[in-house]
Amino acid sequence: MARYGVHSRTRQAPQIGTQTYLEPTQDLDRLLWDLCRLFGRDLRRVYTQIYDHHAQWFIKGGGGLRNQLASEGWLRQEADAMHWKAAADHDSLRESRQLNLQQVGEQIAEARKRLKDKKKKLAGRRKHHLHNKIQRLESRQEQIKQQLEDRSYRVVFGGRKLAKAGNNPQLHGYESREQWRQEYDRARNGYWSCQGNIIATGGNAAAQLILSPDGDKLRLHISRQLGRPEAWVEIPVRRLEYRRAEFSLVATPDQETTDRLRAAWKELPEDKRSKRPPRRRLVIVPVSYQIRWSERKQRWYLDVSWEDTCRPEYEQDSGWRCGVDINPDHLACCVIKPDGNPVAWIKIPCDLDGTHNQVADRVSLAAQQAVWFAKSYNAELVVEELDFTRSRAQLAYMPNHVARLLSSFAYRQVLLSIGRHGRHQAVRVHPVDPAYTSTLGRINFAGVYGVSVDQAAAASIARRGLGLVERARPSVARSLPGCAGAGHAKQIRLLHRRLKYQSRSTTWDKGSGLLRRGLPGYHHRGGSPAAGKVKTAVGSISARVSGPNGQLSLSGRRSGETPDVLRNVLVNNGQHQP
């Protein structure tokens, strides 16, 4: 993050924060708007100079856009915040374009698949509509590719949707163009921020939150461009409740670290040490401030963030693991022993329907309960890897009202909250690949232990945290309910189908080694749901359940060479004589 002009320690370390809102008087409110309008104007200038005119941000020895902003009256930390905001918005827009390109490609592939599907006879008009849809999508795809190659995409500060509403304000619900202009101005300019500085009072050179029993206040630096006689103003703030004790600890001077650095500086030879001794560290970590206007709430919000100073002391690994499976409305957890056998299950409610702050609060509480559950068994947590592509692919098979809940934001929030609470409770968190854990959990644990598929998937995730190899257990044929009727063949077929796609093979003999080592798959052939065809490395065998007791009859080529795994299953189930 050096190109953003931001302290590397503040960007790489885990960040925590708190929030409150300002209670300014009428004069202070006008002053805030004047300050934010100046900040927004120079923020847009920074973005234009860097991404349109390719101006240099910092030049050693003087010059550059950063020094120019500092000469105009901004603090260097405020200028760094402008650069960081412009770069973050530009990177976010690029990622959005890349995601749009991937989505358009998937839509084109789906339309072509429907057009070539011989089972569905489409009418001539329907085919014509599909051809037109493919042409529109291909044109859109080429347009996005050209934007990414030329880097011609640009951020619209204030929002593209609100900017387009200015073409016809009355059509979008505004009484006049002046009303739209005022809202658009607030959306573009209702923002101010400043990066933290470890050698500044309160951890920030431009702002300082003062906690007091008589009332909290924000001490804010005013740019000299406003022409005011005073350089600082104090704005009343609603009492800070959340993380008040942590913030008061962070904002205290760090004299111990200062003395240690100065002692190390004195021990260095004169030719190897700097000319000046290390400056006094006025805080333990830098503190960043952000002021933003909420149009819906009609108030100013203050966001404060700082580096998480928690340094956990982890205990020795006990070999126990707690797997966590993320779902749209709950977290499913399972604790397993070092030998891989599950011992405890739990479902933690996590309602993701609500506002941004409500979802963040519920996610944090659910993650805290999951960490406590793991710590009660002295187990380490195992979670899914942060993979938005896989998450979006899984959401495609969910109902729309459910898929909207587990968005990329909520998915990321759950994983980050689990990691943060795990660090505070000294519980290690291990990310693993969650591919096919739901299918394996359904076959290996759901029917055997009588738990839900989500809890069974959590057991598979926990086992991967131990490095255990997952395969379909041989005893699943006699352990799952419905082994002599409908249901069993369907679950085995589902496992085979997913593993076949995973190995990208069209034949079973060249498929995943997991099937060859575990229970062979049943290929539905019509008739009874339990009838199927087992194809293994030794030949093709037809299987059918018949009779009042659900006897399994085998026939087909080289049936005498039934694999040992299948023979053991049948012998244990009493359906085949060795």
C-alpha positions in Angstrom: 0.0 0.0 0.0 3.0 2.3 -0.3 1.6 3.7 -3.5 -1.4 5.0 -1.6 0.9 7.0 0.7 -0.5 5.2 3.7 1.5 3.8 6.6 2.0 0.1 5.8 1.5 -1.0 9.4 -1.9 0.6 9.5 -3.1 -1.1 6.3 -1.7 -4.6 6.8 -2.6 -5.2 10.4 -6.2 -6.2 11.4 -8.3 -3.1 12.0 -11.1 -2.7 14.5 -13.2 0.4 15.1 -16.3 2.1 16.6 -18.9 4.5 15.5 -21.0 7.4 16.9 -22.6 10.5 15.5 -21.9 14.2 15.8 -24.2 16.7 17.5 -23.1 20.0 15.9 -24.7 23.4 16.4 -26.0 25.2 13.3 -22.8 27.1 12.9 -20.6 24.0 13.3 -22.8 22.2 10.8 -22.2 24.9 8.2 -18.5 24.7 9.0 -18.5 20.9 8.4 -20.2 21.3 5.1 -17.7 23.9 4.0 -14.8 21.6 5.0 -16.3 18.6 3.3 -16.9 20.5 0.1 -13.3 21.5 0.0 -12.2 17.9 0.7 -14.6 16.5 -2.0 -13.3 19.0 -4.6 -9.7 18.1 -4.0 -10.5 14.4 -3.9 -12.0 14.6 -7.4 -9.0 16.6 -8.5 -6.6 14.0 -7.2 -8.6 11.3 -9.0 -8.5 13.2 -12.3 -4.8 14.1 -12.1 -3.7 10.6 -11.3 -5.9 8.5 -13.6 -6.5 10.9 -16.5 -3.3 13.0 -16.6 -1.0 10.4 -14.9 0.4 12.9 -12.4 2.9 11.6 -9.8 1.7 11.5 -6.3 5.0 11.9 -4.5 8.4 13.0 -5.6 11.3 12.7 -3.2 12.9 16.1 -2.5 9.8 18.1 -3.3 7.1 18.2 -5.9 4.3 15.9 -6.7 0.6 16.2 -6.0 1.0 15.4 -2.3 3.3 18.3 -1.7 1.0 20.6 -3.7 -2.0 19.7 -1.5 0.1 20.3 1.6 1.1 23.7 0.3 -2.5 24.7 -0.2 -3.4 24.1 3.5 -4.1 20.4 3.9 -2.2 18.2 6.3 -0.2 15.4 4.7 -2.3 12.8 6.4 -5.5 14.4 4.9 -3.8 14.4 1.5 -2.9 10.7 2.0 -6.5 10.0 2.8 -7.6 11.6 -0.5 -5.2 9.4 -2.4 -6.2 6.3 -0.6 -9.9 7.0 -1.2 -9.4 7.7 -4.9 -7.3 4.5 -5.4 -9.8 2.4 -3.4 -12.8 3.6 -5.5 -10.9 3.0 -8.7 -9.8 -0.5 -7.7 -13.4 -1.3 -6.6 -14.7 -0.2 -10.0 -12.2 -2.3 -11.8 -13.2 -5.4 -9.8 -16.8 -4.6 -10.4 -16.2 -4.5 -14.2 -14.3 -7.8 -14.0 -17.2 -9.4 -12.1 -19.6 -8.1 -14.7 -17.5 -9.6 -17.5 -17.6 -13.0 -15.8 -21.4 -12.8 -15.3 -22.0 -11.8 -18.9 -19.8 -14.8 -20.0 -21.9 -17.1 -17.9 -25.2 -15.7 -19.3 -23.9 -16.2 -22.9 -22.9 -19.8 -22.1 -26.3 -20.5 -20.6 -28.2 -19.0 -23.6 -26.1 -21.0 -26.0 -26.8 -24.2 -24.0 -30.5 -23.6 -24.1 -30.3 -22.9 -27.8 -28.5 -26.2 -28.5 -30.6 -28.3 -26.2 -32.2 -31.0 -28.4 -34.5 -32.2 -25.8 -36.4 -28.9 -25.7 -38.0 -28.0 -29.0 -38.1 -24.2 -29.1 -40.4 -22.3 -31.3 -39.0 -20.1 -34.1 -39.9 -16.9 -32.2 -38.2 -18.2 -29.1 -35.0 -19.1 -31.0 -35.0 -15.6 -32.5 -35.2 -14.1 -29.0 -32.3 -16.2 -27.8 -30.2 -15.2 -30.8 -30.9 -11.5 -30.1 -30.1 -12.0 -26.5 -26.7 -13.6 -27.3 -25.9 -10.7 -29.7 -26.7 -8.1 -27.0 -24.6 -10.0 -24.4 -21.7 -10.4 -26.8 -21.8 -6.7 -27.6 -21.8 -5.9 -23.8 -18.9 -8.3 -23.3 -16.8 -6.7 -25.9 -17.6 -3.3 -24.5 -16.4 -4.3 -21.0 -13.3 -6.0 -22.4 -12.4 -2.8 -24.2 -12.9 -0.7 -21.1 -10.6 -3.0 -19.1 -7.9 -3.0 -21.8 -8.0 0.8 -22.3 -8.7 1.5 -18.6 -11.4 4.0 -19.7 -13.7 3.2 -16.8 -14.1 6.1 -14.4 -15.6 6.6 -10.9 -18.7 8.8 -10.7 -18.5 10.4 -7.2 -22.0 10.7 -5.7 -23.3 7.6 -7.6 -23.9 6.9 -11.3 -27.6 6.4 -10.7 -28.1 9.7 -8.9 -26.1 11.5 -11.6 -28.3 10.1 -14.4 -31.4 11.2 -12.5 -30.3 14.8 -13.3 -31.3 14.3 -16.9 -35.0 14.3 -15.9 -35.4 15.0 -12.2 -39.2 15.0 -12.3 -39.3 11.5 -13.7 -37.2 10.2 -10.7 -39.4 11.8 -8.0 -37.8 15.2 -7.6 -40.0 18.3 -7.5 -37.4 20.5 -9.2 -33.9 20.4 -10.6 -32.7 22.4 -7.6 -33.9 19.7 -5.2 -32.0 17.1 -7.2 -28.9 19.3 -7.2 -28.9 19.7 -3.4 -29.1 15.9 -2.9 -26.4 15.3 -5.5 -24.1 17.9 -3.9 -24.6 16.2 -0.5 -23.8 12.8 -1.9 -20.6 14.0 -3.6 -19.3 16.1 -0.8 -20.5 14.5 2.4 -17.2 12.9 3.3 -14.0 13.7 5.1 -11.2 11.4 6.4 -7.7 11.5 7.8 -5.1 8.7 8.2 -3.6 8.0 11.6 -0.2 9.1 12.7 1.6 7.4 15.5 3.6 10.5 16.6 0.6 12.8 16.7 -1.5 13.6 19.8 -4.4 11.1 20.0 -3.0 9.1 17.1 -4.1 11.6 14.4 -2.8 15.0 13.3 -6.2 16.4 12.2 -8.7 14.9 14.6 -8.9 13.7 18.2 -11.8 12.2 20.0 -11.8 13.3 23.6 -13.6 11.1 26.1 -14.9 12.9 29.2 -17.6 12.2 31.8 -19.1 15.6 31.0 -19.5 14.8 27.4 -17.4 13.5 24.5 -16.0 15.9 22.0 -14.3 15.8 18.6 -11.4 18.2 18.2 -11.1 18.8 14.5 -8.4 20.7 12.5 -9.8 23.3 10.0 -7.9 23.9 6.8 -6.6 27.5 6.3 -8.4 27.6 3.0 -11.6 28.4 4.8 -10.1 31.6 6.1 -11.1 31.1 9.8 -9.0 32.6 12.5 -9.0 29.4 14.7 -7.2 26.3 13.5 -9.2 23.9 15.7 -12.8 23.5 16.6 -14.6 21.2 19.1 -17.8 19.5 18.0 -20.1 17.7 20.6 -20.4 14.0 20.0 -22.9 11.5 21.3 -21.4 9.5 24.1 -19.2 6.7 22.7 -20.4 3.4 24.2 -19.1 0.6 21.9 -15.4 -0.2 22.6 -15.0 2.8 24.8 -12.5 1.1 27.1 -10.4 -0.2 24.2 -10.3 3.2 22.5 -9.2 4.9 25.8 -6.4 2.4 26.1 -5.2 2.9 22.5 -5.2 6.8 22.8 -2.9 6.8 25.8 0.8 7.8 25.3 3.2 4.9 24.7 6.2 6.0 26.8 7.5 2.5 27.2 8.0 1.9 23.5 9.6 5.4 23.1 12.1 4.7 25.8 13.0 1.3 24.3 13.5 2.8 20.8 15.7 5.7 22.2 17.8 3.2 24.2 18.4 1.1 21.1 19.3 4.3 19.1 21.9 5.2 21.7 23.6 1.8 21.5 24.1 2.1 17.7 27.5 3.4 16.4 27.4 7.1 15.5 28.0 6.3 11.8 24.9 3.9 11.6 22.3 5.8 13.6 20.1 8.7 12.4 21.0 12.3 13.3 17.9 12.7 15.5 16.7 10.3 18.2 13.3 8.5 17.7 10.4 10.9 18.3 8.1 10.3 21.2 5.3 7.8 20.4 2.3 9.6 21.7 0.0 6.6 21.1 0.3 2.9 20.9 -1.1 2.7 17.4 -2.3 5.3 14.9 -6.0 6.1 14.8 -7.9 7.0 11.6 -11.1 9.1 11.5 -13.8 9.4 9.0 -16.8 11.8 8.9 -19.7 11.0 6.6 -23.1 12.4 6.0 -26.1 10.0 6.0 -28.9 11.2 3.8 -31.4 8.7 5.2 -30.7 9.6 8.8 -29.9 13.3 8.1 -27.0 13.4 10.5 -23.2 13.3 10.6 -21.5 10.0 11.5 -18.0 9.6 13.0 -16.1 6.3 12.3 -13.0 5.6 14.2 -10.6 2.7 13.4 -7.3 1.6 14.7 -5.0 -1.4 14.6 -6.0 -4.4 16.8 -3.5 -4.4 19.6 -4.6 -7.9 20.8 -1.6 -10.3 20.9 -3.1 -13.7 21.8 -1.1 -16.4 23.5 -2.2 -19.6 21.9 -2.1 -22.9 23.8 -0.6 -26.1 22.5 -2.7 -27.8 19.8 -4.9 -30.5 21.4 -5.8 -32.0 18.0 -9.5 -31.2 18.4 -11.2 -29.2 15.6 -14.4 -27.3 15.2 -15.7 -26.9 11.7 -18.0 -24.0 10.7 -20.4 -24.1 7.8 -21.8 -20.7 6.7 -25.5 -20.5 5.7 -27.9 -17.7 4.9 -29.7 -17.9 8.2 -27.4 -19.7 10.6 -23.9 -21.1 11.3 -23.5 -24.8 11.6 -20.7 -26.1 13.9 -19.3 -29.5 14.6 -16.5 -30.5 17.0 -14.4 -33.6 16.2 -11.8 -35.5 18.1 -8.2 -36.1 16.9 -9.3 -39.4 15.4 -11.9 -37.6 13.2 -15.1 -38.7 14.9 -17.7 -36.0 15.7 -18.7 -35.4 19.3 -20.8 -32.3 19.4 -23.1 -30.2 17.0 -24.7 -26.8 17.3 -26.7 -24.4 15.1 -26.2 -20.7 15.8 -28.9 -18.4 14.4 -27.6 -15.5 12.2 -30.3 -13.4 10.6 -28.8 -11.5 7.7 -31.9 -9.5 6.8 -31.7 -5.9 7.9 -29.6 -2.8 7.6 -25.9 -2.7 7.2 -25.3 -2.1 10.9 -27.9 -4.7 12.0 -26.3 -7.4 9.8 -22.8 -6.5 11.1 -24.0 -6.8 14.7 -25.7 -10.1 14.2 -22.8 -11.6 12.4 -20.4 -10.5 15.2 -22.6 -12.1 17.8 -22.9 -15.4 15.9 -19.2 -15.5 15.3 -18.6 -14.9 19.0 -20.8 -17.8 19.9 -19.0 -20.1 17.4 -15.6 -19.2 19.0 -16.9 -19.8 22.5 -18.3 -23.2 21.4 -14.9 -24.2 20.0 -13.1 -22.9 23.1 -15.3 -24.9 25.4 -13.9 -28.1 23.8 -10.4 -26.7 23.5 -10.7 -27.0 19.8 -9.3 -24.9 17.0 -11.6 -23.5 14.4 -11.8 -24.6 10.7 -13.6 -22.3 8.3 -14.0 -21.9 4.6 -11.5 -20.1 2.5 -12.5 -16.6 1.4 -13.6 -17.4 -2.2 -16.4 -15.2 -3.6 -16.5 -17.1 -6.9 -17.4 -20.4 -5.2 -19.8 -18.6 -2.9 -21.6 -16.9 -5.9 -21.8 -20.3 -7.7 -23.5 -21.9 -4.7 -26.0 -19.1 -4.4 -27.1 -19.7 -8.0 -29.0 -22.8 -6.8 -30.7 -21.0 -3.9 -34.0 -19.1 -4.0 -33.6 -15.4 -4.8 -34.8 -14.2 -1.4 -32.2 -16.5 0.3 -29.3 -15.8 -2.1 -29.6 -12.0 -1.5 -29.0 -12.6 2.2 -25.6 -14.4 1.9 -24.1 -11.7 -0.3 -20.3 -11.2 -0.7 -20.5 -8.6 2.1 -22.1 -11.0 4.6 -19.9 -13.9 3.6 -16.8 -11.8 4.1 -18.1 -10.3 7.4 -18.7 -13.8 8.9 -15.2 -15.0 8.1 -13.5 -11.8 9.3 -15.6 -11.7 12.5 -14.7 -15.3 13.3 -11.0 -14.5 12.8 -11.2 -11.4 14.9 -13.0 -13.1 17.8 -10.8 -16.1 17.5 -7.7 -13.9 17.9 -9.3 -12.2 21.0 -10.1 -15.6 22.6 -6.7 -17.2 21.6 -8.4 -19.7 19.3 -6.6 -20.5 16.1 -8.5 -20.3 12.8 -7.6 -22.5 9.8 -9.1 -21.9 6.4 -9.7 -24.9 4.1 -11.1 -25.6 0.7 -14.9 -26.3 1.3 -15.5 -28.1 -2.1 -18.0 -30.9 -1.9 -18.2 -30.9 1.9 -22.0 -30.7 1.8 -22.2 -33.8 -0.4 -19.7 -35.8 1.6 -21.3 -34.7 4.8 -24.8 -35.8 3.7 -23.5 -39.3 2.8 -21.1 -39.8 5.7 -22.6 -38.1 8.7 -26.2 -36.8 8.1 -28.0 -40.2 8.1 -25.6 -41.9 10.4 -25.7 -39.3 13.2 -29.2 -37.9 12.5 -28.1 -34.3 11.9 -28.8 -31.8 9.2 -26.8 -31.5 6.0 -25.3 -28.2 7.2 -24.0 -29.7 10.4 -22.7 -32.7 8.5 -20.9 -30.3 6.1 -19.3 -28.7 9.2 -18.0 -32.1 10.2 -16.4 -32.6 6.8 -14.8 -29.1 7.1 -13.4 -30.0 10.5 -11.9 -33.2 9.2 -10.2 -31.3 6.4 -8.7 -29.1 9.1 -7.0 -32.2 10.5 -5.7 -33.2 7.0 -7.9 -36.4 6.9 -8.8 -37.8 3.5 -12.5 -37.7 2.8 -14.3 -40.5 1.0 -17.7 -42.2 1.1 -17.6 -44.7 4.0 -18.2 -48.4 3.1 -20.9 -48.7 5.8 -23.0 -46.0 4.3 -25.1 -48.6 2.4 -26.5 -50.1 5.6 -26.3 -47.0 7.9 -28.3 -44.5 5.8 -32.0 -44.5 6.1 -33.7 -45.9 3.0 -30.8 -48.1 2.1 -33.2 -50.8 0.8 -35.4 -48.3 -1.0 -35.6 -44.8 -2.5 -33.1 -42.1 -1.3 -29.9 -44.1 -1.0 -29.3 -44.3 -4.8 -30.1 -40.7 -5.2 -27.5 -39.6 -2.7 -24.8 -41.8 -4.2 -25.6 -40.5 -7.7 -25.3 -36.9 -6.5 -21.8 -37.6 -5.0 -20.7 -39.3 -8.2 -22.0 -36.5 -10.4 -20.2 -33.8 -8.5 -16.9 -35.8 -8.2 -17.1 -36.6 -11.9 -17.3 -32.9 -12.7 -14.6 -32.1 -10.3 -12.2 -34.5 -12.1 -13.4 -33.2 -15.5 -13.8 -36.8 -16.8 -16.7 -38.3 -18.7 -16.0 -41.9 -17.8 -16.3 -43.4 -14.4 -13.1 -45.5 -14.7 -11.1 -42.3 -15.2 -13.0 -40.4 -12.5 -12.0 -39.4 -9.1 -10.0 -41.9 -7.0 -12.3 -41.1 -4.2 -15.0 -43.2 -5.8 -12.7 -46.1 -6.5 -11.5 -46.2 -2.9 -14.9 -45.7 -1.4 -18.4 -46.8 -2.2 -19.1 -47.0 -6.0 -21.7 -44.7 -7.5 -25.2 -45.8 -8.6 -26.3 -44.6 -12.0 -30.1 -44.3 -12.2 -31.4 -46.3 -15.1 -35.2 -45.9 -14.7 -37.7 -48.1 -13.0 -37.3 -48.4 -9.2 -35.4 -45.4 -7.7 -33.1 -47.9 -6.0 -32.2 -49.6 -9.2 -28.9 -48.6 -10.7 -25.8 -49.6 -12.4 -22.4 -49.8 -10.7 -19.4 -49.3 -12.9 -16.0 -49.9 -11.3 -12.5 -50.5 -12.4 -13.2 -54.3 -12.7 -16.3 -54.1 -14.9 -19.9 -53.2 -15.2 -22.4 -54.5 -12.7 -26.2 -54.0 -12.7 -27.9 -53.7 -9.2 -31.6 -53.8 -8.4 -33.4 -53.9 -5.1 -36.3 -56.4 -5.1 -38.3 -58.6 -2.8 -40.1 -57.7 0.4 -36.8 -57.5 2.4 -35.1 -55.3 -0.2 -32.7 -57.9 -1.4 -30.0 -56.6 -3.8 -29.4 -58.7 -6.9 -26.3 -58.4 -9.1 -25.9 -59.2 -12.8 -23.7 -58.1 -15.6 -20.2 -58.6 -17.1 -17.6 -60.0 -14.7 -19.9 -59.8 -11.7 -17.8 -62.4 -10.0 -15.0 -59.8 -9.6 -17.1 -57.5 -7.4 -14.7 -55.1 -5.6 -13.9 -55.9 -2.0 -15.5 -52.7 -0.8 -18.8 -53.5 -2.4 -18.6 -57.2 -1.3 -17.9 -56.1 2.3 -20.9 -53.8 2.2 -23.2 -56.5 0.9 -21.9 -59.2 3.4 -22.3 -56.8 6.3 -25.8 -56.0 5.2 -26.7 -59.6 4.8 -27.6 -59.3 1.1 -24.7 -61.3 -0.5 -22.9 -64.5 0.2 -19.1 -64.5 -0.2 
